[in-house]
Amino acid sequence: MTIAEVARFLFVSRSHVRRLLENGDLDGALGHDGEYIVDEGSVRRYRQELDERVRRYLDTQTEEDEPPGL
């Protein structure tokens, strides 16, 4: 996948995708044209981890949880 494709898939900016690559959160390599080619499997795993974190967070929330002052 290209950086632009990954950004669309994850709903993030291209610079954020580059940061994820630099941090090792996504696997990728420079192609012949100097553009990163990102491993689709690593992108799907990353998205699955994000979805799981969101799901866990939402599971901890109840209707009794209100922001202070409301």
N, C-alpha and C positions, 0 to 999 in steps of 0.2 A: 504494500500500500504506500502511496505517497504521503507526504506530510499533510497536504491539503485534504486528502481522503480521510486520514486519521482524525484530523481536526473536526471535520464534518461528523464523523461517526461518534466522536466523544463529546461533541458540542463545546469545544474549546478552541482557543486561538492556535495558529501555527507556531507561534513562539512558545506556547505552553507545551506543545508536542515536542519541540526541540529540547526544552528543559527536561521533559520526561525521558527522552533519549539520553541526554547527558547524565541524568541521575541513575540510569540503568533500569528505570521502571518499564521501559519498552525496549525491545530488541530491534536493532536496525543496522544497516551498513550503507556506506556510501556507494552509489552506483557509478557506472562509467561516466555519466554526465555530471557527477558531483552532487547529485541530489540523493537524499536519504531514501532508502527502500526499507520500510518498516514491516517487520514480521506480523502478519495478520493474526496469528495465534496469540502473540503477546498482547496485541491490542484487545482482542476479545477477552483474554484473561483479566486484563486491567479493568475493562468495562464491567466484567462480572464481579470483580472485587469491589468496585465502586457501588454497584447496585446492591451488593450484600451489605456494605456499610450503611447505606441509606436505609435498607430494610431493617437492620438491627436498630438503628436510631429511631425510626418510626415506631417500632415495636415497643420502645421504652416510653413513648409519649402516651398520655391519657388525657381525657377531656378535663381532668382536674388540674393538669399542669397549665398554669397561666403565668404570663410574664408578671413580674412584680409591679404593683401599682394599678392593676386592673381589677 
